[in-house]
Amino acid sequence: MSDMSSNWTSPSAIRAQLLRLWDSGRLLAAHVNGNSIFPWTLNLRQPGTASLGEQFDEVRRWIRQLDEGSKSHKGYGYVIEWRDINHRQLGRNRMPASIVVADEADALRLIGKGAEKRRFEQLSALTLQAFPVLAAWIARRPMLLLEHAPAWERIVLILQWFVAHPCPQRYLRELDIPGVDSKFIETRKALLAELLDQLMPPEAIYVQAIGARQFEARYGLLSKPVLIRFRLLDARHHIGGLSDLSVPVAQFAALQTTVKRVFITENEINGLAFPEVADSMVIFGGGYGVDRLGDVPWLADKEVIYWGDIDTHGFAILDRLREYLPQARSMLMDIATLQAHRLLWGREEQHKRHVGNLTRLIDEERVLFHMLRDNTLGECIRMEQERLGFHWVRSAI
C-alpha cells in the first residue's frame, strides 16, 4: 500500500485500540460497576470517496484485509458495519461505515486478555467478599490489582489483620500473618496505605504521618526508635567509662547527668572533634530534628549553646530550637565569624532557602539573618560550620 493507505485503519490498529481500552482499566472497571461498555465502536480511518478512482486497487486490498480480520471470517472479534456508495466511475460499491466490538468476550479474545480478566474476577471477588467497601477503589485502580496479582491474597490477609488489630503497637517483625514476613510489607507500604486508608476507622489513623516512611506511625505500629547521639566532654561525667553514646529519645530524656552546659552542633565531624569542656556535653543535632529535644525535660535547666551553619536554615533551626529551649544561645553564628572566613563562603540552593520571618532571634542574629535572606552581602551566601578554622572554634568555645 502507499503511504496514504497506511493511515487507514487496519486489523492491527483495531487491536491496538482495544489494548489501550484494556490498559486504561475501563474494561475491568465496568465489570466491578456492573455497567457494560459494549457494544464498543472503534475509530475508523478510511479512504475518502475521491480516493476510490485514484486508488481503487489499494482500497479494495484494504477492505479485503479488514474483512479477513473480522468476526465474519475468524469467528470472533470486530464486526464491520457496511454502507453502499455509488461512484460515478466505478458504480455501486460497499464500504466500511464503522467497526464495532459487540461484547467483552470478543474484545478479550482479540487482544488475548481472557486469562487476565478471569484472574481479575477471582481476585476482586476475594477482595469484595472480605471488604465490600473496596468496590470503588477496585473500579478506580483495577490495573493495580492485576499488577499485584501474585501477592494479592497475602495483601488481603494483611488488610484483615490490621482491621482486626487497629493501632497494634507492635513492630512489623512481630506481626503473625500466615505467609507474610516483614519484608513483604516493607516493599508494599504505599499500596497497603492506599487500602488501609479506605478500611481503618478515622481514630486508628494518625493522619499527620504521610508517606511510606511514616507507615508505622500512621497505622499505630512501633518503628525504629529515633536515636540521639551525644559526647560527654568531661571525663568526670562519663557513663560507665563511655563518652560517645547513641540512645533512644526516651532514654535520653530519662538520663541522669550533672553536666551544666550542653552544646548542639549539626556537623558530625564537629561533634567528634569538639574539645574537652568542663561539665559539658555536645549533642549531634539533626537539623529540624531539634524538635525531639523538646521531649527532654532536664535540658530546660541547662545552659544550651547552638552552633549551626551561617545561612538561612541555620538561623531557622536556631529559631525552632528556642520554641522548646528559649534559653538557647548561638555560637559562631555572627557577622564577625562570617566576614573572617570570606574566602570560604559557599552558596545556599536558591529554591531551598528559608525566606520567611523568624520571631525568636535576638537582635544581632535577626540582622544577620535578614542580610542573608535579602542577599545584602551577596547572592545566597552560606558559611558551613565545618569550614571554620579550628583555632577560631577553640577560641569561641
C-alpha positions in Angstrom: 0.0 0.0 0.0 1.0 3.6 -0.5 1.8 6.0 2.3 -1.7 7.3 2.2 -3.3 3.9 2.6 -1.0 3.1 5.5 -3.1 5.6 7.5 -6.3 3.7 7.0 -7.4 1.5 10.0 -6.0 -2.0 9.8 -6.8 -5.1 12.0 -3.6 -4.4 14.0 -4.7 -0.8 14.6 -8.1 -2.1 15.8 -6.3 -4.5 18.2 -4.2 -1.6 19.4 -7.3 0.5 20.2 -8.7 -2.4 22.2 -5.4 -2.8 24.1 -5.5 0.9 25.0 -9.0 0.4 26.3 -7.7 -2.5 28.4 -4.7 -0.6 29.7 -6.9 2.3 30.7 -8.7 -0.1 33.1 -12.2 0.9 31.8 -13.0 -2.7 30.7 -12.2 -4.1 34.2 -13.8 -1.2 36.0 -17.0 -1.8 34.1 -17.0 -5.4 35.4 -16.9 -4.1 39.0 -19.5 -1.4 38.4 -21.8 -3.7 36.5 -22.0 -1.2 33.7 -21.3 -2.8 30.3 -19.3 -0.7 27.8 -20.2 -2.9 24.9 -21.0 -2.8 22.1 -17.9 -0.6 21.6 -17.4 1.4 18.5 -13.8 2.0 17.4 -12.2 4.8 15.5 -12.2 4.1 11.8 -9.8 5.9 9.4 -10.7 5.2 5.8 -10.3 6.5 2.3 -12.5 9.3 1.1 -14.8 8.8 -1.8 -12.4 10.7 -4.1 -9.7 8.0 -3.4 -11.8 5.3 -5.0 -11.0 6.3 -8.5 -7.3 7.1 -7.9 -6.5 4.1 -5.6 -9.2 1.6 -6.3 -6.9 -1.5 -6.1 -5.4 -0.3 -2.8 -8.8 0.5 -1.4 -10.0 -3.0 -2.4 -7.0 -4.6 -0.8 -7.6 -2.6 2.4 -11.3 -3.7 2.5 -10.3 -7.3 2.0 -7.7 -7.2 4.8 -10.2 -5.6 7.1 -12.8 -8.1 6.3 -10.5 -11.1 6.7 -9.6 -9.9 10.3 -13.3 -9.5 11.2 -15.6 -11.8 13.2 -17.4 -12.9 10.0 -14.1 -14.7 8.9 -12.4 -15.5 12.2 -15.5 -16.3 14.3 -14.6 -13.7 16.9 -13.5 -10.1 17.2 -14.9 -7.0 15.5 -17.9 -6.6 13.2 -17.9 -4.3 10.2 -21.0 -2.3 9.6 -21.2 -1.5 5.9 -22.6 1.2 3.7 -23.3 1.3 0.0 -21.9 4.1 -2.2 -22.4 4.9 -5.8 -19.3 6.1 -7.6 -19.7 7.9 -10.9 -16.9 5.9 -12.4 -16.9 2.6 -10.5 -20.6 2.2 -9.9 -22.1 0.7 -6.7 -19.6 -0.4 -4.1 -19.7 -1.5 -0.4 -17.5 0.4 2.1 -17.0 0.0 5.9 -19.1 2.5 7.8 -18.0 1.6 11.3 -16.1 -1.0 13.3 -17.9 -2.4 16.4 -16.9 -5.0 19.0 -20.2 -6.5 20.1 -19.2 -7.9 23.5 -16.5 -8.3 26.1 -15.7 -11.9 25.1 -14.9 -10.8 21.5 -12.7 -8.0 22.8 -10.8 -10.2 25.2 -10.2 -12.9 22.7 -9.0 -10.4 20.1 -6.4 -8.9 22.5 -5.6 -12.2 24.3 -6.5 -10.9 27.8 -9.1 -13.6 28.7 -6.9 -15.3 31.3 -6.0 -11.9 33.0 -9.7 -11.0 33.1 -10.6 -14.3 34.8 -7.8 -13.7 37.3 -9.0 -10.2 38.0 -12.6 -11.6 38.6 -11.2 -14.1 41.1 -9.1 -11.5 43.0 -11.8 -8.8 43.0 -14.4 -11.4 44.3 -12.0 -12.4 47.0 -11.4 -8.8 48.0 -15.1 -7.7 47.9 -16.1 -10.8 49.9 -13.8 -9.6 52.7 -14.2 -5.8 52.1 -17.3 -4.7 50.1 -16.3 -1.1 50.7 -13.3 -1.5 48.4 -15.5 -1.8 45.3 -15.0 1.9 44.4 -11.2 1.6 44.9 -11.0 -1.5 42.7 -13.1 0.2 40.0 -10.7 3.2 40.2 -7.4 1.1 40.3 -8.2 -2.2 38.5 -4.8 -2.5 36.8 -3.0 -2.0 40.1 -4.8 -5.1 41.5 -3.7 -7.1 38.4 -0.2 -5.7 38.8 0.0 -7.2 42.3 -1.9 -10.4 41.4 0.7 -12.9 42.6 0.7 -11.3 46.0 -2.9 -10.2 46.3 -4.2 -13.0 48.5 -1.5 -12.1 51.1 -2.3 -8.5 50.8 -5.9 -9.3 51.7 -4.7 -11.2 54.7 -2.7 -8.2 55.8 -5.7 -5.9 55.5 -7.8 -8.3 57.5 -5.1 -8.4 60.3 -5.0 -4.7 60.5 -8.7 -4.3 60.6 -8.8 -6.8 63.4 -5.9 -5.2 65.3 -6.1 -1.4 65.0 -3.2 0.5 66.4 -1.4 -2.7 67.4 1.7 -1.0 68.9 4.0 -3.8 67.6 6.9 -3.9 65.3 6.3 -5.2 61.8 8.6 -8.1 62.6 6.1 -9.1 65.3 3.0 -9.4 63.1 2.0 -13.0 62.8 0.2 -13.3 59.4 0.3 -16.6 57.5 2.7 -16.5 54.6 3.7 -12.8 55.2 7.0 -11.6 56.5 8.0 -8.0 57.4 9.9 -7.6 54.1 6.8 -8.4 52.1 5.0 -5.5 53.9 8.1 -3.2 53.7 8.1 -3.4 49.9 4.4 -2.7 49.6 3.8 0.1 52.1 2.4 2.6 49.5 -0.2 0.1 48.2 -1.2 -1.0 51.7 -1.6 2.6 52.8 -4.0 3.3 49.9 -6.1 0.4 51.0 -5.9 0.8 54.8 -7.0 4.4 54.4 -10.2 3.0 52.9 -10.7 0.4 55.7 -9.5 1.7 59.0 -11.7 3.9 61.3 -10.5 7.5 61.5 -9.4 7.1 65.1 -7.0 4.3 64.0 -5.1 6.5 61.5 -2.6 9.2 62.5 -3.2 11.5 59.5 -0.2 13.7 60.2 2.1 10.8 59.3 2.3 10.8 55.5 4.2 8.6 53.0 5.7 5.2 53.1 8.5 6.2 55.5 5.8 7.0 58.1 3.7 3.9 57.5 4.3 2.6 61.0 3.3 5.9 62.7 0.2 6.3 60.5 -1.2 2.9 61.5 -0.1 2.6 65.1 2.9 0.3 64.7 6.2 0.7 66.5 9.0 2.0 64.5 12.8 2.0 64.8 13.4 4.4 67.6 15.0 7.8 66.8 18.4 8.0 68.4 20.2 10.9 70.0 23.9 10.8 69.8 26.0 12.8 72.3 29.5 13.1 73.7 30.4 13.8 77.2 33.2 16.4 77.1 34.4 15.9 80.7 35.7 12.6 81.9 34.1 13.1 85.3 30.7 12.7 83.6 31.4 9.6 81.6 28.8 6.9 81.9 30.4 3.6 82.8 33.6 4.7 81.1 31.7 5.7 77.9 31.9 9.2 76.4 30.2 8.8 73.0 26.7 7.2 73.1 23.6 6.9 70.9 20.3 6.2 72.8 16.6 6.5 72.0 15.0 9.8 72.8 13.0 8.3 75.7 16.2 7.1 77.4 18.0 10.4 76.8 15.0 12.1 78.4 15.5 9.9 81.5 19.3 10.4 81.6 20.6 11.4 85.0 23.5 13.7 84.4 25.0 16.6 86.3 26.5 18.4 83.3 25.8 22.1 83.4 26.3 23.0 79.7 25.0 21.4 76.5 26.4 22.3 73.1 24.4 21.3 70.0 26.2 21.1 66.6 24.9 19.9 63.2 28.0 18.6 61.7 29.2 15.1 62.8 32.9 15.8 62.5 32.5 18.9 64.5 30.8 16.8 67.2 33.6 14.3 67.1 36.4 16.9 67.2 34.7 19.1 69.9 37.4 19.8 72.5 37.0 18.8 76.2 34.9 21.3 78.2 34.3 21.1 81.9 30.9 19.9 83.0 29.7 19.8 79.3 28.3 17.5 76.6 27.8 18.0 72.9 24.7 16.7 71.1 24.9 15.8 67.5 22.0 17.8 66.0 19.7 16.6 63.3 18.6 19.8 61.5 15.0 20.4 62.1 15.1 17.2 64.2 15.8 19.6 67.2 12.1 19.2 67.8 12.9 15.9 69.6 14.8 17.8 72.2 11.5 19.3 73.4 10.9 15.8 74.9 13.9 16.1 77.2 12.8 18.0 80.3 16.2 18.2 82.1 17.5 20.4 79.2 15.4 23.2 80.5 17.7 23.6 83.5 21.0 23.6 81.4 23.0 26.2 79.6 22.3 25.4 75.9 24.6 26.7 73.1 23.7 26.0 69.5 26.3 26.0 66.7 24.8 25.8 63.2 25.7 26.9 59.7 25.6 30.7 58.9 22.8 30.5 56.4 19.0 31.0 56.4 18.3 27.4 57.5 20.9 27.6 60.3 19.0 30.5 61.8 15.6 28.8 61.1 16.8 25.8 63.1 18.0 28.0 66.0 14.6 29.8 66.0 12.9 26.3 66.1 15.1 25.2 69.0 14.1 28.2 71.1 10.5 27.1 70.8 11.5 24.3 73.2 14.6 25.7 74.9 14.1 29.5 75.0 17.4 29.9 76.9 19.5 28.6 74.0 22.1 31.0 72.6 24.1 30.7 69.5 27.8 30.3 68.9 29.9 31.2 65.8 26.8 32.4 64.0 27.7 36.1 63.9 28.9 38.7 61.3 32.5 38.7 62.6 32.8 35.0 62.0 31.2 35.3 58.6 33.5 38.2 57.5 36.6 36.5 58.8 36.0 33.5 56.6 35.0 35.3 53.4 37.3 33.1 51.2 35.4 30.0 52.3 31.8 31.2 51.7 29.6 28.8 49.8 26.1 29.1 48.3 22.7 28.0 49.5 20.5 26.5 46.9 18.0 29.2 45.9 14.9 27.0 46.0 15.7 25.6 49.4 16.4 28.8 51.3 14.2 29.9 54.3 12.7 33.2 53.3 10.1 33.7 56.0 10.3 35.7 59.2 11.8 34.3 62.4 10.4 35.6 65.7 12.8 34.1 68.3 16.1 35.5 67.2 17.9 38.2 69.2 18.7 41.5 67.5 22.2 40.6 66.3 21.0 37.3 64.9 18.0 38.8 63.2 20.1 41.4 61.5 22.4 38.8 60.1 19.6 36.5 59.1 17.9 39.4 57.1 21.2 40.2 55.4 21.5 36.6 54.3 17.8 36.2 53.4 17.8 39.5 51.4 21.2 38.9 49.7 22.7 42.1 51.2 26.2 40.6 51.3 26.0 38.6 48.1 23.8 36.0 46.4 22.7 33.1 48.6 25.7 33.2 50.9 26.3 30.2 53.1 29.1 29.6 55.6 29.2 25.9 56.6 30.3 25.3 60.1 32.9 22.7 59.2 34.7 25.3 57.1 35.6 27.4 60.1 39.2 27.5 61.1 39.5 25.3 64.2 41.6 27.8 66.1 38.6 30.2 65.7 36.3 27.4 67.0 38.5 26.7 70.0 38.6 30.4 70.9 34.8 30.6 70.8 34.4 27.5 73.0 
